[in-house]
Amino acid sequence: MRKILAILLVVTLAVGLTLTLTACDDNGGGGNDTPTIGVSMPTMDLQRWNQDGENLRLQLEAQGFEVNLQFAGNDVPTQINQIESMIGLGVDVLVIAAVDGGSLTEVLGQAETAGIPVIAYDRLIMGTTAVTYYATFDNFRVGQMQGEFLRDALDLPNQPGPFYIEFFTGDPGDNNIFFFFPGAMSVLQPFVDDGTIVVPSGQIDIMEVATPGWSTAEAQSRMETLIAMNNLTPGGHPLHAVMCSNDSTAQGVTTALLNAGWTADNFPLITGQDCDIISVLNMIDGTQAMSVFKDTRVLADNVVQMVTAIINGTTVPVNNLDEYHNGTGYIPTNLSEPIVATTDNYVELLIDSGYYTREQLTR
Ligand code: BGC
């Protein structure tokens, strides 16, 4: 009898072990051997993340991977739950654009324990050794381009000024603002220091000019406050430019300025980034001066190459090893080049390249 029980125990253990191994092998891909890639995007509210998610999904699927794509509604707990469930499903690689770069330490600890490589997408994930690679655009360069645009458009080196400029950047939980804003200030700060630029509100510290959630409504409301503080209107106090770190904030600022009576004929120069359709239309209308084009197809393509190399065990393409420190060390990074977009080149950049159709850029 004991012998039979012992045999039964061994058989049970063996079956259990086989089932466990099969479960580990099932990469969340429905029980086959196709690698599954978990893609976690911050929100569907902004046009760019929808494009990023869709480009990634299409390009990863074209390489034969299965894709588990989730959007987190700009909510940290939602993003943590979604990543936890991807880890539970045994995805092979995680690609994450964080809602808040500092809030994923615990959940990514689980990924690390499970041996799942993590690629931080566009936004660096801070304070965790779980981040294996980072793929983004040259974020400091994005800010520099915005600063250079204003420097050249206002001819700051040759004009006495003063030029009145207000500043807006993005969410304090997004590590990118610590590249965008300093990038812009690396060009503009000398002109603030010598009095060529004057900030009517006096608000110039990165935390004072931050916009929670990169929200258009928040940016509009802060611009309305700034307008009221100093009567920044066409007949009142002059305003030459508003340096905005991206299009979602630029759009809020543009609305506030239109409501305050500015028109395309005298509109202050507004900077942005992303080439959101609304902002490109504003550029065509004369109510936004520039944007920075970050071709999400290029970023997705780079990430697909990185994922493929990870899965195949070959060398992962990176081109920057000493700039993006997440608090635990420098993360090997793949940087893409941003491009300045204005009404001079948007047709070539955005329509001829197939990024948008002509109809999308027509009101
Ligand atoms: C991205 C920008 C985007 C912003 C708001 C940043 O992390 O780099 O392209 O405009 O988030 O979503």
Residues whose N, C-alpha, C, O or C-beta is under 5 A from the ligand:
A	BS01	BGC	L46 R123 D174 N176 W214 N246 Q273 D274
